[in-house]
Amino acid sequence: MSGCSYGSQCPKCGAEMCCYSNYKPYDVVSGQCLECGFYYYTTETRMTLEEVNELRKEADFPLLEQLRQQTD
């Protein structure tokens, strides 16, 4: 089994949240508060070269001509 459920304190109202994390087939973390309705869900995505270079410019890093090839 690659995922697990757990409880966590809601950052919005302090109640107990129902949370879940999983790493197969992709990383995802989610949580929902059944008291105030707060909900979060993360997914994996990829920034464009322009978005990466904008962040690199703000951090005073050299700009890239292309993104590094990713392995799956």
PyMOL Python script that loads the backbone (N, CA, C, O; Angstrom):
from pymol import cmd

cmd.read_pdbstr("""\
ATOM      1  N   MET A   1       0.847  -1.176   0.000  1.00  0.00           N
ATOM      2  CA  MET A   1       0.000   0.000   0.000  1.00  0.00           C
ATOM      3  C   MET A   1       0.890   1.235   0.000  1.00  0.00           C
ATOM      4  O   MET A   1       1.870   1.301   0.743  1.00  0.00           O
ATOM      5  N   SER A   2       0.555   2.196  -0.820  1.00  0.00           N
ATOM      6  CA  SER A   2       1.412   3.359  -0.967  1.00  0.00           C
ATOM      7  C   SER A   2       0.877   4.606  -0.279  1.00  0.00           C
ATOM      8  O   SER A   2       1.570   5.623  -0.250  1.00  0.00           O
ATOM      9  N   GLY A   3      -0.312   4.567   0.267  1.00  0.00           N
ATOM     10  CA  GLY A   3      -0.882   5.756   0.881  1.00  0.00           C
ATOM     11  C   GLY A   3      -1.299   5.519   2.316  1.00  0.00           C
ATOM     12  O   GLY A   3      -1.372   4.385   2.788  1.00  0.00           O
ATOM     13  N   CYS A   4      -1.570   6.626   2.999  1.00  0.00           N
ATOM     14  CA  CYS A   4      -2.046   6.500   4.376  1.00  0.00           C
ATOM     15  C   CYS A   4      -2.977   7.657   4.709  1.00  0.00           C
ATOM     16  O   CYS A   4      -2.846   8.758   4.174  1.00  0.00           O
ATOM     17  N   SER A   5      -3.907   7.385   5.591  1.00  0.00           N
ATOM     18  CA  SER A   5      -4.823   8.401   6.101  1.00  0.00           C
ATOM     19  C   SER A   5      -4.385   8.770   7.514  1.00  0.00           C
ATOM     20  O   SER A   5      -3.856   7.939   8.252  1.00  0.00           O
ATOM     21  N   TYR A   6      -4.615  10.028   7.878  1.00  0.00           N
ATOM     22  CA  TYR A   6      -4.228  10.489   9.204  1.00  0.00           C
ATOM     23  C   TYR A   6      -5.034  11.729   9.558  1.00  0.00           C
ATOM     24  O   TYR A   6      -5.624  12.365   8.684  1.00  0.00           O
ATOM     25  N   GLY A   7      -5.056  12.061  10.809  1.00  0.00           N
ATOM     26  CA  GLY A   7      -5.724  13.264  11.275  1.00  0.00           C
ATOM     27  C   GLY A   7      -4.716  14.390  11.475  1.00  0.00           C
ATOM     28  O   GLY A   7      -3.552  14.142  11.789  1.00  0.00           O
ATOM     29  N   SER A   8      -5.164  15.610  11.294  1.00  0.00           N
ATOM     30  CA  SER A   8      -4.323  16.787  11.489  1.00  0.00           C
ATOM     31  C   SER A   8      -5.226  17.934  11.919  1.00  0.00           C
ATOM     32  O   SER A   8      -6.430  17.916  11.666  1.00  0.00           O
ATOM     33  N   GLN A   9      -4.639  18.925  12.566  1.00  0.00           N
ATOM     34  CA  GLN A   9      -5.419  20.075  13.011  1.00  0.00           C
ATOM     35  C   GLN A   9      -5.645  21.039  11.850  1.00  0.00           C
ATOM     36  O   GLN A   9      -4.705  21.394  11.139  1.00  0.00           O
ATOM     37  N   CYS A  10      -6.880  21.456  11.665  1.00  0.00           N
ATOM     38  CA  CYS A  10      -7.218  22.409  10.610  1.00  0.00           C
ATOM     39  C   CYS A  10      -6.570  23.763  10.904  1.00  0.00           C
ATOM     40  O   CYS A  10      -6.728  24.292  12.004  1.00  0.00           O
ATOM     41  N   PRO A  11      -5.839  24.333   9.930  1.00  0.00           N
ATOM     42  CA  PRO A  11      -5.205  25.631  10.161  1.00  0.00           C
ATOM     43  C   PRO A  11      -6.190  26.790  10.176  1.00  0.00           C
ATOM     44  O   PRO A  11      -5.838  27.898  10.579  1.00  0.00           O
ATOM     45  N   LYS A  12      -7.427  26.541   9.739  1.00  0.00           N
ATOM     46  CA  LYS A  12      -8.420  27.613   9.664  1.00  0.00           C
ATOM     47  C   LYS A  12      -9.317  27.696  10.886  1.00  0.00           C
ATOM     48  O   LYS A  12      -9.683  28.790  11.314  1.00  0.00           O
ATOM     49  N   CYS A  13      -9.687  26.516  11.467  1.00  0.00           N
ATOM     50  CA  CYS A  13     -10.619  26.564  12.608  1.00  0.00           C
ATOM     51  C   CYS A  13     -10.150  25.744  13.807  1.00  0.00           C
ATOM     52  O   CYS A  13     -10.754  25.824  14.876  1.00  0.00           O
ATOM     53  N   GLY A  14      -9.085  24.956  13.649  1.00  0.00           N
ATOM     54  CA  GLY A  14      -8.549  24.190  14.758  1.00  0.00           C
ATOM     55  C   GLY A  14      -9.174  22.823  14.968  1.00  0.00           C
ATOM     56  O   GLY A  14      -8.726  22.075  15.837  1.00  0.00           O
ATOM     57  N   ALA A  15     -10.193  22.477  14.199  1.00  0.00           N
ATOM     58  CA  ALA A  15     -10.834  21.165  14.329  1.00  0.00           C
ATOM     59  C   ALA A  15      -9.935  20.082  13.739  1.00  0.00           C
ATOM     60  O   ALA A  15      -8.942  20.383  13.078  1.00  0.00           O
ATOM     61  N   GLU A  16     -10.285  18.839  13.978  1.00  0.00           N
ATOM     62  CA  GLU A  16      -9.556  17.704  13.417  1.00  0.00           C
ATOM     63  C   GLU A  16      -9.915  17.542  11.935  1.00  0.00           C
ATOM     64  O   GLU A  16     -11.090  17.479  11.573  1.00  0.00           O
ATOM     65  N   MET A  17      -8.885  17.476  11.090  1.00  0.00           N
ATOM     66  CA  MET A  17      -9.079  17.280   9.655  1.00  0.00           C
ATOM     67  C   MET A  17      -8.849  15.824   9.287  1.00  0.00           C
ATOM     68  O   MET A  17      -8.105  15.120   9.970  1.00  0.00           O
ATOM     69  N   CYS A  18      -9.480  15.369   8.219  1.00  0.00           N
ATOM     70  CA  CYS A  18      -9.231  14.058   7.620  1.00  0.00           C
ATOM     71  C   CYS A  18      -8.214  14.279   6.505  1.00  0.00           C
ATOM     72  O   CYS A  18      -8.494  15.008   5.554  1.00  0.00           O
ATOM     73  N   CYS A  19      -7.036  13.659   6.609  1.00  0.00           N
ATOM     74  CA  CYS A  19      -5.965  13.886   5.643  1.00  0.00           C
ATOM     75  C   CYS A  19      -5.522  12.570   5.019  1.00  0.00           C
ATOM     76  O   CYS A  19      -5.754  11.492   5.568  1.00  0.00           O
ATOM     77  N   TYR A  20      -4.882  12.681   3.865  1.00  0.00           N
ATOM     78  CA  TYR A  20      -4.420  11.508   3.129  1.00  0.00           C
ATOM     79  C   TYR A  20      -3.167  11.881   2.351  1.00  0.00           C
ATOM     80  O   TYR A  20      -3.067  12.985   1.818  1.00  0.00           O
ATOM     81  N   SER A  21      -2.209  10.954   2.288  1.00  0.00           N
ATOM     82  CA  SER A  21      -1.044  11.152   1.432  1.00  0.00           C
ATOM     83  C   SER A  21      -0.756   9.861   0.686  1.00  0.00           C
ATOM     84  O   SER A  21      -1.011   8.768   1.192  1.00  0.00           O
ATOM     85  N   ASN A  22      -0.220   9.998  -0.527  1.00  0.00           N
ATOM     86  CA  ASN A  22       0.048   8.871  -1.392  1.00  0.00           C
ATOM     87  C   ASN A  22       1.266   9.191  -2.247  1.00  0.00           C
ATOM     88  O   ASN A  22       1.448  10.344  -2.641  1.00  0.00           O
ATOM     89  N   TYR A  23       2.091   8.216  -2.540  1.00  0.00           N
ATOM     90  CA  TYR A  23       3.250   8.469  -3.390  1.00  0.00           C
ATOM     91  C   TYR A  23       3.270   7.608  -4.652  1.00  0.00           C
ATOM     92  O   TYR A  23       4.186   7.749  -5.462  1.00  0.00           O
ATOM     93  N   LYS A  24       2.303   6.732  -4.845  1.00  0.00           N
ATOM     94  CA  LYS A  24       2.217   5.959  -6.082  1.00  0.00           C
ATOM     95  C   LYS A  24       0.800   6.053  -6.620  1.00  0.00           C
ATOM     96  O   LYS A  24      -0.122   5.902  -5.818  1.00  0.00           O
ATOM     97  N   PRO A  25       0.549   6.275  -7.837  1.00  0.00           N
ATOM     98  CA  PRO A  25       1.523   6.411  -8.919  1.00  0.00           C
ATOM     99  C   PRO A  25       2.141   7.801  -8.994  1.00  0.00           C
ATOM    100  O   PRO A  25       3.064   8.011  -9.781  1.00  0.00           O
ATOM    101  N   TYR A  26       1.662   8.762  -8.199  1.00  0.00           N
ATOM    102  CA  TYR A  26       2.248  10.102  -8.143  1.00  0.00           C
ATOM    103  C   TYR A  26       2.030  10.650  -6.742  1.00  0.00           C
ATOM    104  O   TYR A  26       1.167  10.182  -6.000  1.00  0.00           O
ATOM    105  N   ASP A  27       2.830  11.649  -6.398  1.00  0.00           N
ATOM    106  CA  ASP A  27       2.729  12.245  -5.068  1.00  0.00           C
ATOM    107  C   ASP A  27       1.475  13.106  -4.969  1.00  0.00           C
ATOM    108  O   ASP A  27       1.218  13.948  -5.830  1.00  0.00           O
ATOM    109  N   VAL A  28       0.705  12.888  -3.923  1.00  0.00           N
ATOM    110  CA  VAL A  28      -0.476  13.699  -3.676  1.00  0.00           C
ATOM    111  C   VAL A  28      -0.702  13.757  -2.167  1.00  0.00           C
ATOM    112  O   VAL A  28      -0.501  12.775  -1.453  1.00  0.00           O
ATOM    113  N   VAL A  29      -1.119  14.921  -1.704  1.00  0.00           N
ATOM    114  CA  VAL A  29      -1.480  15.113  -0.305  1.00  0.00           C
ATOM    115  C   VAL A  29      -2.790  15.885  -0.311  1.00  0.00           C
ATOM    116  O   VAL A  29      -2.953  16.859  -1.046  1.00  0.00           O
ATOM    117  N   SER A  30      -3.718  15.433   0.519  1.00  0.00           N
ATOM    118  CA  SER A  30      -4.990  16.140   0.577  1.00  0.00           C
ATOM    119  C   SER A  30      -5.510  16.153   2.005  1.00  0.00           C
ATOM    120  O   SER A  30      -5.094  15.355   2.845  1.00  0.00           O
ATOM    121  N   GLY A  31      -6.420  17.068   2.259  1.00  0.00           N
ATOM    122  CA  GLY A  31      -7.045  17.157   3.565  1.00  0.00           C
ATOM    123  C   GLY A  31      -8.360  17.896   3.457  1.00  0.00           C
ATOM    124  O   GLY A  31      -8.536  18.761   2.600  1.00  0.00           O
ATOM    125  N   GLN A  32      -9.279  17.545   4.335  1.00  0.00           N
ATOM    126  CA  GLN A  32     -10.569  18.233   4.355  1.00  0.00           C
ATOM    127  C   GLN A  32     -11.067  18.361   5.782  1.00  0.00           C
ATOM    128  O   GLN A  32     -11.000  17.416   6.569  1.00  0.00           O
ATOM    129  N   CYS A  33     -11.557  19.524   6.094  1.00  0.00           N
ATOM    130  CA  CYS A  33     -12.124  19.787   7.411  1.00  0.00           C
ATOM    131  C   CYS A  33     -13.641  19.677   7.310  1.00  0.00           C
ATOM    132  O   CYS A  33     -14.282  20.410   6.557  1.00  0.00           O
ATOM    133  N   LEU A  34     -14.195  18.763   8.069  1.00  0.00           N
ATOM    134  CA  LEU A  34     -15.642  18.564   8.043  1.00  0.00           C
ATOM    135  C   LEU A  34     -16.366  19.475   9.020  1.00  0.00           C
ATOM    136  O   LEU A  34     -17.555  19.293   9.281  1.00  0.00           O
ATOM    137  N   GLU A  35     -15.651  20.455   9.559  1.00  0.00           N
ATOM    138  CA  GLU A  35     -16.260  21.457  10.441  1.00  0.00           C
ATOM    139  C   GLU A  35     -16.419  22.797   9.724  1.00  0.00           C
ATOM    140  O   GLU A  35     -17.504  23.378   9.742  1.00  0.00           O
ATOM    141  N   CYS A  36     -15.341  23.302   9.088  1.00  0.00           N
ATOM    142  CA  CYS A  36     -15.421  24.626   8.444  1.00  0.00           C
ATOM    143  C   CYS A  36     -15.384  24.551   6.916  1.00  0.00           C
ATOM    144  O   CYS A  36     -15.628  25.556   6.247  1.00  0.00           O
ATOM    145  N   GLY A  37     -15.083  23.372   6.352  1.00  0.00           N
ATOM    146  CA  GLY A  37     -15.092  23.220   4.900  1.00  0.00           C
ATOM    147  C   GLY A  37     -13.757  23.469   4.222  1.00  0.00           C
ATOM    148  O   GLY A  37     -13.668  23.356   2.999  1.00  0.00           O
ATOM    149  N   PHE A  38     -12.715  23.805   4.973  1.00  0.00           N
ATOM    150  CA  PHE A  38     -11.393  24.015   4.375  1.00  0.00           C
ATOM    151  C   PHE A  38     -10.949  22.722   3.694  1.00  0.00           C
ATOM    152  O   PHE A  38     -11.163  21.630   4.220  1.00  0.00           O
ATOM    153  N   TYR A  39     -10.333  22.854   2.530  1.00  0.00           N
ATOM    154  CA  TYR A  39      -9.910  21.695   1.753  1.00  0.00           C
ATOM    155  C   TYR A  39      -8.625  22.032   1.014  1.00  0.00           C
ATOM    156  O   TYR A  39      -8.467  23.150   0.524  1.00  0.00           O
ATOM    157  N   TYR A  40      -7.706  21.076   0.929  1.00  0.00           N
ATOM    158  CA  TYR A  40      -6.516  21.262   0.098  1.00  0.00           C
ATOM    159  C   TYR A  40      -6.208  19.969  -0.638  1.00  0.00           C
ATOM    160  O   TYR A  40      -6.549  18.876  -0.184  1.00  0.00           O
ATOM    161  N   TYR A  41      -5.559  20.118  -1.778  1.00  0.00           N
ATOM    162  CA  TYR A  41      -5.209  18.983  -2.620  1.00  0.00           C
ATOM    163  C   TYR A  41      -4.008  19.392  -3.467  1.00  0.00           C
ATOM    164  O   TYR A  41      -4.061  20.397  -4.176  1.00  0.00           O
ATOM    165  N   THR A  42      -2.953  18.635  -3.397  1.00  0.00           N
ATOM    166  CA  THR A  42      -1.772  18.955  -4.193  1.00  0.00           C
ATOM    167  C   THR A  42      -1.649  17.986  -5.357  1.00  0.00           C
ATOM    168  O   THR A  42      -1.975  16.804  -5.240  1.00  0.00           O
ATOM    169  N   THR A  43      -1.183  18.499  -6.460  1.00  0.00           N
ATOM    170  CA  THR A  43      -0.917  17.672  -7.627  1.00  0.00           C
ATOM    171  C   THR A  43       0.443  18.033  -8.201  1.00  0.00           C
ATOM    172  O   THR A  43       0.996  19.094  -7.912  1.00  0.00           O
ATOM    173  N   GLU A  44       0.953  17.161  -8.992  1.00  0.00           N
ATOM    174  CA  GLU A  44       2.245  17.367  -9.632  1.00  0.00           C
ATOM    175  C   GLU A  44       2.028  18.019 -10.987  1.00  0.00           C
ATOM    176  O   GLU A  44       1.167  17.599 -11.761  1.00  0.00           O
ATOM    177  N   THR A  45       2.811  19.043 -11.265  1.00  0.00           N
ATOM    178  CA  THR A  45       2.746  19.723 -12.552  1.00  0.00           C
ATOM    179  C   THR A  45       4.127  20.246 -12.896  1.00  0.00           C
ATOM    180  O   THR A  45       5.075  19.998 -12.151  1.00  0.00           O
ATOM    181  N   ARG A  46       4.266  20.943 -13.974  1.00  0.00           N
ATOM    182  CA  ARG A  46       5.573  21.434 -14.407  1.00  0.00           C
ATOM    183  C   ARG A  46       5.466  22.879 -14.856  1.00  0.00           C
ATOM    184  O   ARG A  46       4.538  23.247 -15.576  1.00  0.00           O
ATOM    185  N   MET A  47       6.433  23.710 -14.423  1.00  0.00           N
ATOM    186  CA  MET A  47       6.481  25.102 -14.837  1.00  0.00           C
ATOM    187  C   MET A  47       7.056  25.192 -16.251  1.00  0.00           C
ATOM    188  O   MET A  47       7.797  24.313 -16.691  1.00  0.00           O
ATOM    189  N   THR A  48       6.705  26.259 -16.945  1.00  0.00           N
ATOM    190  CA  THR A  48       7.285  26.517 -18.254  1.00  0.00           C
ATOM    191  C   THR A  48       8.684  27.088 -18.074  1.00  0.00           C
ATOM    192  O   THR A  48       9.058  27.494 -16.973  1.00  0.00           O
ATOM    193  N   LEU A  49       9.445  27.118 -19.140  1.00  0.00           N
ATOM    194  CA  LEU A  49      10.778  27.716 -19.112  1.00  0.00           C
ATOM    195  C   LEU A  49      10.682  29.181 -18.675  1.00  0.00           C
ATOM    196  O   LEU A  49      11.519  29.658 -17.909  1.00  0.00           O
ATOM    197  N   GLU A  50       9.677  29.880 -19.157  1.00  0.00           N
ATOM    198  CA  GLU A  50       9.510  31.295 -18.797  1.00  0.00           C
ATOM    199  C   GLU A  50       9.236  31.463 -17.303  1.00  0.00           C
ATOM    200  O   GLU A  50       9.774  32.372 -16.671  1.00  0.00           O
ATOM    201  N   GLU A  51       8.404  30.594 -16.740  1.00  0.00           N
ATOM    202  CA  GLU A  51       8.111  30.669 -15.309  1.00  0.00           C
ATOM    203  C   GLU A  51       9.347  30.353 -14.470  1.00  0.00           C
ATOM    204  O   GLU A  51       9.604  31.010 -13.461  1.00  0.00           O
ATOM    205  N   VAL A  52      10.107  29.350 -14.889  1.00  0.00           N
ATOM    206  CA  VAL A  52      11.338  29.003 -14.173  1.00  0.00           C
ATOM    207  C   VAL A  52      12.313  30.163 -14.224  1.00  0.00           C
ATOM    208  O   VAL A  52      12.893  30.531 -13.202  1.00  0.00           O
ATOM    209  N   ASN A  53      12.500  30.747 -15.405  1.00  0.00           N
ATOM    210  CA  ASN A  53      13.448  31.848 -15.538  1.00  0.00           C
ATOM    211  C   ASN A  53      13.016  33.092 -14.778  1.00  0.00           C
ATOM    212  O   ASN A  53      13.864  33.851 -14.308  1.00  0.00           O
ATOM    213  N   GLU A  54      11.724  33.313 -14.649  1.00  0.00           N
ATOM    214  CA  GLU A  54      11.245  34.442 -13.844  1.00  0.00           C
ATOM    215  C   GLU A  54      11.655  34.262 -12.381  1.00  0.00           C
ATOM    216  O   GLU A  54      12.115  35.209 -11.743  1.00  0.00           O
ATOM    217  N   LEU A  55      11.490  33.055 -11.855  1.00  0.00           N
ATOM    218  CA  LEU A  55      11.893  32.774 -10.476  1.00  0.00           C
ATOM    219  C   LEU A  55      13.409  32.814 -10.324  1.00  0.00           C
ATOM    220  O   LEU A  55      13.918  33.304  -9.316  1.00  0.00           O
ATOM    221  N   ARG A  56      14.133  32.300 -11.318  1.00  0.00           N
ATOM    222  CA  ARG A  56      15.598  32.328 -11.275  1.00  0.00           C
ATOM    223  C   ARG A  56      16.109  33.770 -11.296  1.00  0.00           C
ATOM    224  O   ARG A  56      17.071  34.097 -10.600  1.00  0.00           O
ATOM    225  N   LYS A  57      15.475  34.625 -12.085  1.00  0.00           N
ATOM    226  CA  LYS A  57      15.866  36.033 -12.161  1.00  0.00           C
ATOM    227  C   LYS A  57      15.685  36.702 -10.805  1.00  0.00           C
ATOM    228  O   LYS A  57      16.558  37.448 -10.361  1.00  0.00           O
ATOM    229  N   GLU A  58      14.548  36.442 -10.137  1.00  0.00           N
ATOM    230  CA  GLU A  58      14.286  37.018  -8.818  1.00  0.00           C
ATOM    231  C   GLU A  58      15.298  36.543  -7.783  1.00  0.00           C
ATOM    232  O   GLU A  58      15.599  37.263  -6.831  1.00  0.00           O
ATOM    233  N   ALA A  59      15.828  35.326  -7.966  1.00  0.00           N
ATOM    234  CA  ALA A  59      16.801  34.764  -7.024  1.00  0.00           C
ATOM    235  C   ALA A  59      18.245  35.040  -7.449  1.00  0.00           C
ATOM    236  O   ALA A  59      19.179  34.525  -6.834  1.00  0.00           O
ATOM    237  N   ASP A  60      18.432  35.846  -8.491  1.00  0.00           N
ATOM    238  CA  ASP A  60      19.760  36.172  -9.021  1.00  0.00           C
ATOM    239  C   ASP A  60      20.520  34.925  -9.480  1.00  0.00           C
ATOM    240  O   ASP A  60      21.735  34.832  -9.302  1.00  0.00           O
ATOM    241  N   PHE A  61      19.796  33.963 -10.075  1.00  0.00           N
ATOM    242  CA  PHE A  61      20.409  32.782 -10.680  1.00  0.00           C
ATOM    243  C   PHE A  61      20.528  33.027 -12.174  1.00  0.00           C
ATOM    244  O   PHE A  61      19.749  33.802 -12.730  1.00  0.00           O
ATOM    245  N   PRO A  62      21.483  32.389 -12.839  1.00  0.00           N
ATOM    246  CA  PRO A  62      21.572  32.523 -14.296  1.00  0.00           C
ATOM    247  C   PRO A  62      20.317  31.946 -14.955  1.00  0.00           C
ATOM    248  O   PRO A  62      19.744  30.967 -14.477  1.00  0.00           O
ATOM    249  N   LEU A  63      19.904  32.567 -16.055  1.00  0.00           N
ATOM    250  CA  LEU A  63      18.730  32.091 -16.773  1.00  0.00           C
ATOM    251  C   LEU A  63      19.077  30.842 -17.573  1.00  0.00           C
ATOM    252  O   LEU A  63      20.225  30.639 -17.968  1.00  0.00           O
ATOM    253  N   LEU A  64      18.075  30.016 -17.801  1.00  0.00           N
ATOM    254  CA  LEU A  64      18.256  28.774 -18.555  1.00  0.00           C
ATOM    255  C   LEU A  64      17.825  28.969 -20.005  1.00  0.00           C
ATOM    256  O   LEU A  64      16.933  29.767 -20.291  1.00  0.00           O
ATOM    257  N   GLU A  65      18.454  28.243 -20.909  1.00  0.00           N
ATOM    258  CA  GLU A  65      18.027  28.237 -22.300  1.00  0.00           C
ATOM    259  C   GLU A  65      16.980  27.160 -22.540  1.00  0.00           C
ATOM    260  O   GLU A  65      16.134  27.291 -23.424  1.00  0.00           O
ATOM    261  N   GLN A  66      17.043  26.098 -21.749  1.00  0.00           N
ATOM    262  CA  GLN A  66      16.034  25.045 -21.809  1.00  0.00           C
ATOM    263  C   GLN A  66      15.959  24.356 -20.462  1.00  0.00           C
ATOM    264  O   GLN A  66      16.899  24.411 -19.670  1.00  0.00           O
ATOM    265  N   LEU A  67      14.831  23.704 -20.208  1.00  0.00           N
ATOM    266  CA  LEU A  67      14.648  22.983 -18.961  1.00  0.00           C
ATOM    267  C   LEU A  67      15.388  21.658 -19.014  1.00  0.00           C
ATOM    268  O   LEU A  67      15.519  21.056 -20.079  1.00  0.00           O
ATOM    269  N   ARG A  68      15.864  21.215 -17.888  1.00  0.00           N
ATOM    270  CA  ARG A  68      16.522  19.910 -17.776  1.00  0.00           C
ATOM    271  C   ARG A  68      15.515  18.811 -18.091  1.00  0.00           C
ATOM    272  O   ARG A  68      14.352  18.904 -17.700  1.00  0.00           O
ATOM    273  N   GLN A  69      15.949  17.786 -18.784  1.00  0.00           N
ATOM    274  CA  GLN A  69      15.083  16.652 -19.098  1.00  0.00           C
ATOM    275  C   GLN A  69      14.719  15.914 -17.816  1.00  0.00           C
ATOM    276  O   GLN A  69      15.586  15.635 -16.988  1.00  0.00           O
ATOM    277  N   GLN A  70      13.444  15.600 -17.653  1.00  0.00           N
ATOM    278  CA  GLN A  70      12.964  14.893 -16.463  1.00  0.00           C
ATOM    279  C   GLN A  70      12.904  13.396 -16.739  1.00  0.00           C
ATOM    280  O   GLN A  70      12.666  12.961 -17.865  1.00  0.00           O
ATOM    281  N   THR A  71      13.125  12.625 -15.686  1.00  0.00           N
ATOM    282  CA  THR A  71      12.938  11.191 -15.790  1.00  0.00           C
ATOM    283  C   THR A  71      11.641  10.825 -15.097  1.00  0.00           C
ATOM    284  O   THR A  71      11.303  11.417 -14.072  1.00  0.00           O
ATOM    285  N   ASP A  72      10.925   9.886 -15.622  1.00  0.00           N
ATOM    286  CA  ASP A  72       9.643   9.490 -15.034  1.00  0.00           C
ATOM    287  C   ASP A  72       9.780   8.405 -14.051  1.00  0.00           C
ATOM    288  O   ASP A  72       8.785   7.967 -13.473  1.00  0.00           O
TER     289      ASP A  72
END
""", "prot")
cmd.dss("prot")
cmd.show_as("cartoon", "prot")
cmd.util.cbc("prot")
cmd.orient("prot")
